[in-house]
Amino acid sequence: MSATVERWTTSLREHWREGTLWPWCLAAVAAACGYGVATVFHPGYLSADSNTQLWQAMGDEPVNDWHPPVMALAWRVLIGITGNFSAMAAVQAGLLWGTLWVLARLVWKRTGSRGLSLAVLAVGFAPHIVNLTGVVWKDVHLAYALLAVFAIALTVRDLPPSRVKARWALLVTALLFLVYAALVRKNGVPAVIPVFALLVLAAWPAPGRRRWAAATGVFAAAVLAGGAGVSAATDPLATRVYAVIPVDDLVHVLTPEQVRTAAERAGADADLRHRLVTAAVTCRKRNITSDGYLQCFPQRRPFDVTYLDRRADVIVRMWTQQMPKHWKGYAEYRARVFSKLLFRSNQVFWNGTHVNAGARLHPEARKQPLNDTLRFALQNYVTGSARDLPMLFQGWFWLAVSLVLVLRRRWPGPHSRELRLLGASSLLYILAYLPTAPESNYRYVYWPALAGTVALTLVATAYAARRRAAGPSEAAARPAVPPAGRTPGATPAGPREDARAAV
């Protein structure tokens, strides 16, 4: 028995020295961290939006397209499999930490450094990342789906050409994540496009026009088929929620009297005219600078999600008639809202499960107790970090990071092109909020924050790996004895002098 134990011990030591066990150690660490984060957030933090989607997922309310039906359908499937709505928050944590494990494993394979691979896993504990991991929001789903595609693309790129089946299995999985990302956030398409390009370039390093056209066609067809399938499965009520944006512009750019006149010219009915004018007056009286439809527009109780669907054409007609005449006011208003999103982000931490006044919290969410000790610890960690490192929770910082990622022509390591495309995805996503931002919520820049953090971590690991690789070579190149011509007793050159001489 002792000989067998000794052989096993010797074998384990050899595998540890060779590094073959380290990916499994990383997997164990990632699983433990994911489980811990899921425990903190159990059974998942819900806002008014996610509470509404829970009602739809449980079949207690009809599905509508005010919020993405694909998310309600995915939640419904998870509830059907597990019997508990908390599965969604657990899947979010599992997807994030599973993706970070894939990236950490890639860093380990490239650098051979245990510390650098652990640094990638540490991204999941960053205060501006962990703060929303268990909050059931479509913004979180978009971010984790795109990050999963990024990790799969890097994996496909490193696969040998002989592993054809594994390559295609990974590409199909990445395509499903991309389709989900395109469907789960209405304004997420600009962020999806560079990640799609990243995936194509990982599969085919130099694709020609035909391959680009074929890949684009397959992706577009998959998105259309996915949307049709979700609609067939959920039969969502049409809301034409996009009309919220022109309402916001109209009530903030025009005066109440101008709103009344514009509504009459556009053929709005009396009820819509009254509500628009009331919203314009209310926003000015209460100094509400954005989100006019939800904050100022008179609403019926319960909230009528189909109200805009019946009047969207008139609202859009008003916008197209009036905004060109008031383009200066429109530009000033949109610049003001966008700058608020960049510099005054709020909701850096969603403290538990609660909804707006007058809304009904789903009974399943109400009866699930939260672990107050863990929640308070997480809240103190996040809010303290937001106080001491506010830039991590502000859009301007991640806009700057994305610009640097895009504009630099070469990054260290083998993934320079992928990092630039990741920065392009973040940049386009932030800029897409310039004409559409309703508020200054931090969750609107969660994907740029996650993408930027991962990119900066990969850049830092590449620099660190370069320094580690350069160290032994410089030491080996240094002569063992003083070279000829050196004065006896003279002070030997130090590392800096040797480095200068090498340069």
C-alpha positions as CSV (number, residue, x, y, z in Angstrom):
1,M,0.0,0.0,0.0
2,S,2.8,2.4,0.9
3,A,4.5,1.7,-2.4
4,T,1.3,2.5,-4.3
5,V,0.8,5.8,-2.4
6,E,4.4,6.7,-3.0
7,R,4.0,6.1,-6.8
8,W,0.9,8.2,-6.9
9,T,2.6,10.9,-4.9
10,T,5.6,10.9,-7.2
11,S,3.3,10.9,-10.3
12,L,1.4,13.9,-9.0
13,R,4.6,15.8,-8.3
14,E,5.8,15.2,-11.8
15,H,2.5,16.3,-13.3
16,W,2.5,19.4,-11.1
17,R,6.1,20.3,-12.2
18,E,5.1,19.7,-15.8
19,G,2.0,21.8,-15.4
20,T,-0.5,19.2,-16.7
21,L,-2.5,19.5,-13.5
22,W,-2.8,23.3,-13.5
23,P,-5.7,23.7,-15.9
24,W,-7.7,21.4,-13.6
25,C,-6.7,23.4,-10.6
26,L,-7.9,26.5,-12.4
27,A,-11.2,24.8,-13.1
28,A,-11.6,23.9,-9.5
29,V,-10.8,27.5,-8.4
30,A,-13.2,28.9,-11.0
31,A,-16.0,26.5,-9.9
32,A,-15.5,27.4,-6.2
33,C,-15.5,31.1,-7.0
34,G,-18.6,30.8,-9.2
35,Y,-20.4,28.9,-6.5
36,G,-19.4,31.4,-3.9
37,V,-20.7,34.4,-6.0
38,A,-23.9,32.5,-6.9
39,T,-24.4,31.9,-3.1
40,V,-24.0,35.6,-2.4
41,F,-26.6,36.5,-5.0
42,H,-29.0,33.6,-4.3
43,P,-31.8,33.5,-5.5
44,G,-30.9,36.3,-7.8
45,Y,-31.4,40.0,-7.5
46,L,-34.4,41.4,-9.4
47,S,-35.4,44.9,-10.5
48,A,-38.7,46.0,-11.9
49,D,-37.6,44.8,-15.4
50,S,-36.4,41.4,-14.3
51,N,-39.5,41.0,-12.0
52,T,-41.7,41.6,-15.1
53,Q,-39.7,39.0,-17.0
54,L,-40.1,36.5,-14.1
55,W,-43.9,36.9,-14.3
56,Q,-43.7,36.1,-18.0
57,A,-41.3,33.2,-17.6
58,M,-43.6,31.6,-15.0
59,G,-46.5,32.0,-17.4
60,D,-48.4,34.3,-15.0
61,E,-48.4,37.2,-17.5
62,P,-48.5,37.2,-21.3
63,V,-45.1,37.8,-22.9
64,N,-44.5,41.2,-24.6
65,D,-41.6,42.6,-26.5
66,W,-41.1,45.6,-24.2
67,H,-38.3,43.4,-22.7
68,P,-36.6,40.7,-24.8
69,P,-38.9,37.7,-25.2
70,V,-35.8,35.5,-25.7
71,M,-34.8,36.1,-22.1
72,A,-38.2,35.2,-20.8
73,L,-38.1,32.1,-22.9
74,A,-34.7,31.1,-21.6
75,W,-35.8,31.7,-18.1
76,R,-38.9,29.6,-18.7
77,V,-36.8,26.7,-19.9
78,L,-34.5,26.9,-16.9
79,I,-37.5,27.0,-14.5
80,G,-38.9,24.0,-16.3
81,I,-35.7,22.0,-15.9
82,T,-34.8,23.0,-12.3
83,G,-38.2,24.0,-10.9
84,N,-36.7,27.2,-9.4
85,F,-36.4,30.7,-10.7
86,S,-33.0,31.1,-9.0
87,A,-31.4,29.0,-11.8
88,M,-31.0,32.1,-14.0
89,A,-28.7,33.9,-11.6
90,A,-26.7,30.7,-11.0
91,V,-26.3,30.2,-14.8
92,Q,-25.1,33.8,-15.1
93,A,-22.4,33.2,-12.5
94,G,-21.5,29.9,-14.1
95,L,-21.2,31.4,-17.5
96,L,-18.9,34.2,-16.4
97,W,-16.6,32.0,-14.4
98,G,-16.6,29.3,-17.0
99,T,-15.5,31.8,-19.6
100,L,-12.9,33.2,-17.3
101,W,-11.5,29.7,-16.8
102,V,-11.2,29.3,-20.6
103,L,-9.3,32.6,-20.8
104,A,-7.1,31.7,-17.8
105,R,-6.3,28.3,-19.4
106,L,-5.2,30.1,-22.6
107,V,-3.0,32.4,-20.7
108,W,-1.5,29.5,-18.9
109,K,-0.7,27.7,-22.1
110,R,0.9,30.8,-23.6
111,T,2.9,32.0,-20.6
112,G,3.3,28.9,-18.3
113,S,2.7,31.3,-15.4
114,R,0.3,30.2,-12.6
115,G,0.1,33.7,-11.3
116,L,-0.8,35.3,-14.6
117,S,-3.6,32.7,-15.2
118,L,-5.0,33.4,-11.7
119,A,-5.0,37.1,-12.5
120,V,-7.5,36.4,-15.3
121,L,-9.8,34.6,-12.9
122,A,-9.5,37.6,-10.5
123,V,-11.5,39.6,-13.1
124,G,-14.6,38.0,-11.8
125,F,-14.0,39.5,-8.3
126,A,-13.4,43.1,-9.6
127,P,-15.9,45.3,-7.9
128,H,-17.3,46.7,-11.2
129,I,-17.9,43.2,-12.5
130,V,-19.1,41.2,-9.5
131,N,-21.6,43.9,-8.6
132,L,-24.0,42.7,-11.3
133,T,-23.1,39.0,-11.7
134,G,-26.3,37.8,-10.0
135,V,-28.6,40.6,-11.1
136,V,-31.0,39.2,-13.7
137,W,-30.7,41.9,-16.4
138,K,-30.5,41.7,-20.2
139,D,-27.4,43.9,-20.0
140,V,-25.6,41.2,-18.0
141,H,-26.8,38.5,-20.5
142,L,-25.4,40.5,-23.4
143,A,-22.1,41.0,-21.7
144,Y,-21.6,37.4,-20.7
145,A,-22.7,36.0,-24.1
146,L,-20.3,38.3,-26.0
147,L,-17.4,37.4,-23.6
148,A,-18.2,33.7,-24.1
149,V,-17.9,34.2,-27.9
150,F,-14.5,36.0,-27.4
151,A,-13.2,33.1,-25.3
152,I,-14.4,30.5,-27.9
153,A,-12.8,32.5,-30.7
154,L,-9.4,32.5,-29.0
155,T,-9.8,28.8,-28.4
156,V,-10.7,28.0,-32.0
157,R,-7.7,30.1,-33.1
158,D,-5.3,27.9,-31.1
159,L,-6.8,24.6,-32.2
160,P,-4.7,22.5,-34.6
161,P,-6.2,22.1,-38.1
162,S,-6.6,18.4,-37.5
163,R,-9.3,18.9,-34.8
164,V,-12.1,19.7,-37.3
165,K,-15.0,18.3,-35.3
166,A,-14.0,20.3,-32.2
167,R,-13.6,23.4,-34.2
168,W,-17.0,23.2,-35.8
169,A,-18.7,22.4,-32.4
170,L,-17.1,25.5,-30.9
171,L,-18.1,27.6,-33.9
172,V,-21.7,26.5,-33.6
173,T,-21.8,27.2,-29.9
174,A,-20.3,30.6,-30.5
175,L,-23.0,31.3,-33.1
176,L,-25.7,30.5,-30.7
177,F,-24.3,32.9,-28.1
178,L,-24.0,35.6,-30.8
179,V,-27.6,35.1,-31.8
180,Y,-28.7,35.3,-28.2
181,A,-26.7,38.5,-27.7
182,A,-28.3,40.1,-30.8
183,L,-31.8,39.2,-29.6
184,V,-31.4,40.0,-25.9
185,R,-30.6,43.7,-26.2
186,K,-32.3,45.8,-28.9
187,N,-29.3,48.1,-29.2
188,G,-26.7,45.4,-28.8
189,V,-26.3,44.8,-32.5
190,P,-23.4,47.3,-32.9
191,A,-21.5,45.5,-30.2
192,V,-22.2,42.1,-31.8
193,I,-20.8,43.0,-35.2
194,P,-17.1,43.3,-34.2
195,V,-17.3,40.1,-32.1
196,F,-18.8,38.3,-35.1
197,A,-15.9,39.5,-37.2
198,L,-13.5,38.3,-34.5
199,L,-15.1,34.9,-34.6
200,V,-14.8,34.7,-38.4
201,L,-11.1,35.7,-38.3
202,A,-10.4,33.2,-35.6
203,A,-11.9,30.4,-37.8
204,W,-10.3,31.6,-41.0
205,P,-7.3,33.9,-40.5
206,A,-7.6,35.3,-44.1
207,P,-11.2,34.9,-45.3
208,G,-11.9,36.1,-48.8
209,R,-15.0,38.0,-49.9
210,R,-17.0,34.8,-50.5
211,R,-16.3,33.5,-47.1
212,W,-17.2,36.8,-45.5
213,A,-20.4,36.9,-47.5
214,A,-21.2,33.3,-46.6
215,A,-20.5,33.8,-42.9
216,T,-22.5,37.0,-42.8
217,G,-25.4,35.3,-44.5
218,V,-25.4,32.4,-42.1
219,F,-25.3,34.7,-39.1
220,A,-28.1,36.9,-40.4
221,A,-30.2,33.9,-41.2
222,A,-29.6,32.5,-37.7
223,V,-30.6,35.8,-36.1
224,L,-33.8,35.9,-38.2
225,A,-34.6,32.3,-37.6
226,G,-33.9,32.7,-33.9
227,G,-36.2,35.7,-33.6
228,A,-38.9,33.9,-35.5
229,G,-38.6,30.8,-33.3
230,V,-38.8,32.9,-30.1
231,S,-41.9,34.7,-31.4
232,A,-43.5,31.4,-32.3
233,A,-42.7,30.0,-28.8
234,T,-43.8,33.0,-26.8
235,D,-46.3,34.9,-29.1
236,P,-45.3,38.3,-27.6
237,L,-47.6,41.3,-27.5
238,A,-46.3,44.0,-29.8
239,T,-45.4,47.2,-27.9
240,R,-43.2,49.2,-30.3
241,V,-41.1,50.3,-27.4
242,Y,-38.8,52.2,-29.7
243,A,-41.3,55.1,-29.6
244,V,-40.1,55.9,-26.0
245,I,-37.1,57.6,-27.5
246,P,-38.9,60.1,-29.7
247,V,-41.3,60.8,-26.8
248,D,-38.3,61.6,-24.6
249,D,-36.9,63.9,-27.2
250,L,-40.1,65.7,-27.9
251,V,-41.0,66.5,-24.3
252,H,-37.5,67.7,-23.4
253,V,-36.6,69.7,-26.6
254,L,-40.0,71.4,-27.3
255,T,-41.9,73.6,-25.0
256,P,-45.4,72.4,-23.8
257,E,-47.1,74.7,-26.3
258,Q,-44.8,73.5,-29.1
259,V,-45.7,70.0,-28.1
260,R,-49.4,70.7,-28.4
261,T,-49.0,72.3,-31.8
262,A,-46.8,69.5,-33.1
263,A,-49.3,66.9,-31.9
264,E,-52.2,68.6,-33.6
265,R,-50.3,68.8,-36.9
266,A,-49.3,65.2,-36.7
267,G,-52.9,64.1,-36.2
268,A,-52.5,62.8,-32.6
269,D,-55.7,62.0,-30.8
270,A,-56.8,64.0,-27.8
271,D,-55.6,61.5,-25.2
272,L,-52.0,61.4,-26.7
273,R,-51.9,65.3,-27.0
274,H,-52.9,65.6,-23.3
275,R,-50.3,63.1,-22.1
276,L,-47.5,64.6,-24.2
277,V,-48.2,68.2,-23.0
278,T,-48.6,67.0,-19.4
279,A,-45.3,65.1,-19.7
280,A,-43.5,68.3,-21.0
281,V,-44.9,70.3,-18.2
282,T,-44.1,67.7,-15.5
283,C,-40.5,67.3,-16.6
284,R,-39.9,71.0,-16.5
285,K,-41.6,71.5,-13.2
286,R,-39.8,68.6,-11.5
287,N,-36.5,69.2,-13.3
288,I,-36.4,65.7,-14.8
289,T,-33.8,65.8,-17.5
290,S,-34.3,62.4,-19.2
291,D,-36.5,59.2,-19.3
292,G,-39.5,61.4,-20.0
293,Y,-41.9,58.5,-20.9
294,L,-41.5,56.6,-17.6
295,Q,-40.9,59.6,-15.3
296,C,-43.2,62.3,-16.6
297,F,-45.7,60.7,-19.0
298,P,-49.1,60.1,-17.3
299,Q,-49.5,56.3,-17.0
300,R,-52.4,54.1,-16.3
301,R,-52.2,51.5,-13.5
302,P,-51.5,48.7,-14.2
303,F,-48.9,49.9,-16.7
304,D,-50.3,49.7,-20.3
305,V,-47.4,48.3,-22.4
306,T,-49.5,48.4,-25.6
307,Y,-50.3,52.2,-25.4
308,L,-47.3,53.1,-27.6
309,D,-48.0,50.3,-30.1
310,R,-51.3,52.1,-31.1
311,R,-49.7,55.5,-31.4
312,A,-46.0,54.9,-32.5
313,D,-46.6,56.1,-36.0
314,V,-48.0,59.4,-34.9
315,I,-45.1,59.9,-32.4
316,V,-42.5,59.1,-35.0
317,R,-44.2,61.5,-37.4
318,M,-44.0,64.3,-34.8
319,W,-40.4,63.6,-34.2
320,T,-39.5,63.7,-38.0
321,Q,-41.4,66.9,-38.4
322,Q,-40.0,68.7,-35.4
323,M,-36.4,67.6,-34.7
324,P,-35.0,69.0,-38.0
325,K,-36.5,72.4,-37.0
326,H,-35.1,72.2,-33.5
327,W,-31.8,70.5,-34.3
328,K,-29.8,72.7,-32.0
329,G,-32.0,71.9,-29.0
330,Y,-32.0,68.2,-30.0
331,A,-28.2,68.1,-30.2
332,E,-27.9,69.9,-26.8
333,Y,-30.3,67.6,-25.1
334,R,-28.7,64.4,-26.4
335,A,-25.2,65.6,-25.5
336,R,-26.5,66.4,-22.0
337,V,-28.0,63.0,-21.5
338,F,-25.0,61.2,-23.0
339,S,-22.5,63.1,-20.9
340,K,-24.5,62.2,-17.8
341,L,-24.2,58.6,-18.8
342,L,-20.5,59.0,-19.2
343,F,-19.7,60.9,-16.0
344,R,-22.6,60.3,-13.6
345,S,-23.5,56.7,-13.8
346,N,-25.8,55.4,-11.0
347,Q,-27.1,52.0,-9.9
348,V,-23.5,50.7,-9.4
349,F,-25.0,48.2,-7.0
350,W,-28.6,46.7,-7.0
351,N,-29.3,46.1,-3.4
352,G,-31.4,42.9,-3.4
353,T,-34.8,42.3,-4.9
354,H,-37.3,45.2,-5.1
355,V,-39.5,46.8,-7.7
356,N,-41.0,50.2,-8.4
357,A,-43.9,51.6,-6.3
358,G,-47.2,50.1,-7.3
359,A,-45.6,47.1,-9.0
360,R,-46.3,43.5,-8.0
361,L,-43.3,41.5,-6.8
362,H,-43.7,37.9,-8.0
363,P,-44.6,35.5,-5.1
364,E,-41.7,33.2,-5.9
365,A,-39.3,36.1,-5.5
366,R,-41.0,37.4,-2.3
367,K,-40.8,34.2,-0.4
368,Q,-37.1,33.6,-1.0
369,P,-34.9,35.0,1.8
370,L,-31.7,36.7,1.0
371,N,-28.5,36.2,3.0
372,D,-28.2,39.7,4.6
373,T,-24.6,39.1,5.9
374,L,-23.2,38.3,2.4
375,R,-25.3,41.0,0.8
376,F,-24.0,43.7,3.1
377,A,-20.5,42.5,2.6
378,L,-20.8,42.7,-1.1
379,Q,-22.5,46.1,-0.9
380,N,-19.8,47.5,1.3
381,Y,-17.1,46.1,-1.1
382,V,-18.8,47.6,-4.2
383,T,-19.9,50.9,-2.8
384,G,-16.5,51.5,-1.1
385,S,-14.7,50.7,-4.4
386,A,-17.1,53.1,-6.2
387,R,-16.1,55.8,-3.7
388,D,-12.3,55.2,-3.9
389,L,-12.1,54.2,-7.6
390,P,-15.1,56.0,-9.2
391,M,-13.7,55.7,-12.8
392,L,-14.3,51.9,-12.8
393,F,-18.0,52.6,-12.7
394,Q,-18.2,55.5,-15.2
395,G,-18.7,55.3,-18.9
396,W,-16.0,57.9,-19.8
397,F,-13.2,55.6,-18.5
398,W,-14.3,52.6,-20.5
399,L,-14.9,54.8,-23.6
400,A,-11.3,55.9,-23.2
401,V,-10.1,52.2,-22.8
402,S,-12.0,51.1,-25.9
403,L,-10.5,54.0,-27.9
404,V,-7.0,53.0,-26.8
405,L,-7.7,49.4,-27.7
406,V,-8.9,50.3,-31.2
407,L,-6.3,53.0,-32.0
408,R,-3.1,51.2,-31.0
409,R,-1.9,49.3,-34.0
410,R,-0.1,46.5,-32.2
411,W,-0.6,45.0,-28.8
412,P,1.9,42.5,-27.2
413,G,1.0,38.8,-27.4
414,P,-0.7,36.8,-30.1
415,H,-4.1,38.4,-29.8
416,S,-3.5,42.0,-31.0
417,R,-6.3,41.9,-33.6
418,E,-8.8,40.3,-31.2
419,L,-8.1,43.0,-28.6
420,R,-8.7,45.7,-31.2
421,L,-12.0,44.1,-32.2
422,L,-13.0,43.8,-28.6
423,G,-12.4,47.5,-28.1
424,A,-14.4,48.2,-31.3
425,S,-17.3,46.3,-29.9
426,S,-17.2,48.3,-26.6
427,L,-16.8,51.6,-28.5
428,L,-19.7,51.0,-30.9
429,Y,-21.9,49.9,-28.0
430,I,-21.2,53.1,-26.0
431,L,-21.7,55.4,-29.0
432,A,-25.0,53.7,-29.8
433,Y,-26.4,55.3,-26.6
434,L,-25.6,58.8,-27.9
435,P,-29.1,59.1,-29.7
436,T,-30.9,56.6,-27.5
437,A,-29.8,56.8,-23.8
438,P,-32.8,57.1,-21.6
439,E,-30.9,57.3,-18.3
440,S,-27.4,57.1,-16.8
441,N,-27.5,53.6,-15.3
442,Y,-24.1,51.8,-15.0
443,R,-25.6,48.6,-16.4
444,Y,-25.7,50.4,-19.8
445,V,-21.9,50.3,-19.9
446,Y,-21.5,46.9,-18.2
447,W,-20.3,45.2,-21.4
448,P,-17.6,47.9,-22.1
449,A,-16.5,47.6,-18.5
450,L,-16.2,43.8,-18.7
451,A,-14.6,43.8,-22.2
452,G,-12.2,46.6,-21.2
453,T,-11.2,44.8,-17.9
454,V,-10.5,41.5,-19.7
455,A,-8.6,43.3,-22.5
456,L,-6.4,45.2,-20.0
457,T,-5.8,42.0,-18.0
458,L,-4.7,40.1,-21.2
459,V,-2.4,43.1,-22.1
460,A,-0.9,43.1,-18.6
461,T,-0.3,39.3,-18.8
462,A,1.4,39.6,-22.2
463,Y,3.7,42.4,-20.9
464,A,4.5,40.3,-17.8
465,A,5.2,37.2,-19.9
466,R,7.5,39.2,-22.1
467,R,9.5,40.4,-19.1
468,R,9.7,36.9,-17.7
469,A,10.9,35.5,-21.0
470,A,13.4,38.3,-21.4
471,G,14.9,37.9,-17.9
472,P,16.5,34.5,-18.3
473,S,17.8,35.3,-21.8
474,E,19.5,38.4,-20.6
475,A,21.1,36.5,-17.7
476,A,22.3,33.8,-20.0
477,A,23.7,36.4,-22.4
478,R,25.7,38.0,-19.6
479,P,29.4,36.9,-19.6
480,A,30.5,34.6,-16.7
481,V,34.0,36.3,-16.5
482,P,35.0,40.0,-17.0
483,P,35.5,40.6,-20.7
484,A,38.9,41.4,-22.0
485,G,39.9,45.0,-21.6
486,R,38.1,45.6,-18.3
487,T,40.3,47.1,-15.7
488,P,41.1,44.7,-12.9
489,G,39.2,45.6,-9.7
490,A,36.7,47.8,-11.6
491,T,33.0,47.5,-10.6
492,P,31.1,45.1,-12.8
493,A,28.4,46.4,-15.0
494,G,24.9,46.1,-13.5
495,P,21.8,44.8,-15.3
496,R,20.9,48.2,-16.6
497,E,24.3,48.8,-18.1
498,D,24.2,45.3,-19.6
499,A,20.7,46.0,-21.0
500,R,21.9,49.3,-22.6
501,A,24.9,47.5,-24.1
502,A,22.5,44.8,-25.5
503,V,20.4,47.6,-27.1
